Amino acid sequence: MHNKAFFRRFGSLIILLVFIIITSIGIYFGSDYLFALENIEVAPDTLQVTVNEDKMPKNLLFFPAGKVREDILRDNPILASLQLKKKFPHTLVIIAKRREPIAIIRLESIVGLIDREGYIVGIDDGTAFLPRIALEPFPVAVGQHVIDQSVRAALTLIAALPQEYTVQQITRFDRLSIMGELGEINIIIPQDIDPDNFSSTLQTILSGFRIKGSMPTRIDLRFDKPIIQF
């Protein structure tokens, strides 16, 4: 009697659970065939993206997009951003954006293009009209990251300037400082510059002199107070 009562009470529930489990297993393994990853497209098609297809998950329906995105960005350091879109039933679309260079830099064997974060994103072919970082040559290649303190300071200076000011060249001023040449204005900064405070300080100085209508020939920011020369 107790067994019959137990079956009446829980039998239908057990049957339902078994049905759900079997159905889920069928859907999972069936999706491996119905939504198998067979094609990978890259947009724009002129951009070369390295993808390890052997390690790529094969099921597009249960696709771990976040992890795959991180893996592709790690394998392609010249990419600034990446989006993954599923085009069912069998295609993955990779929408990538390349890092944009902000300066030309002399390396040991080549003249490279460097972005704001210090990645070498290409080789200069002589057609790029960008500021030139003319410091000591560095042993890095395309796709690698420059962590040298003086180069980081040079990139900070370039990024901090308003659009109406253009750096022509950044050179070594002394052992601990660099100098940016902006036509008739030279800006000297320490290579251990604080990027958070530097941008606002420099823009305040430049806008103040621009309002006055008299621009200095040298701005020295190596000390607690700026030293201005006319």
Secondary structure, DSSP 8 states (H G I E B T S, - for coil): -HHHHHHHHHHHHHHHHHHHHHHHHHHHHHHHHHTB--EEEEESTTS-----TTSS-SBSTT--HHHHHHHHHHH-TTEEEEEEEEETTTEEEEEEEE--EEEEEEESSSEEEEETTSBEEEE--S-----EEEEEEE---TT-B---HHHHHHHHHHHHS-TT----EEEEEETTEEEEEETTEEEEEETT--HHHHHHHHHHHHHHHHHHT---SEEE-SSSS-EEE-
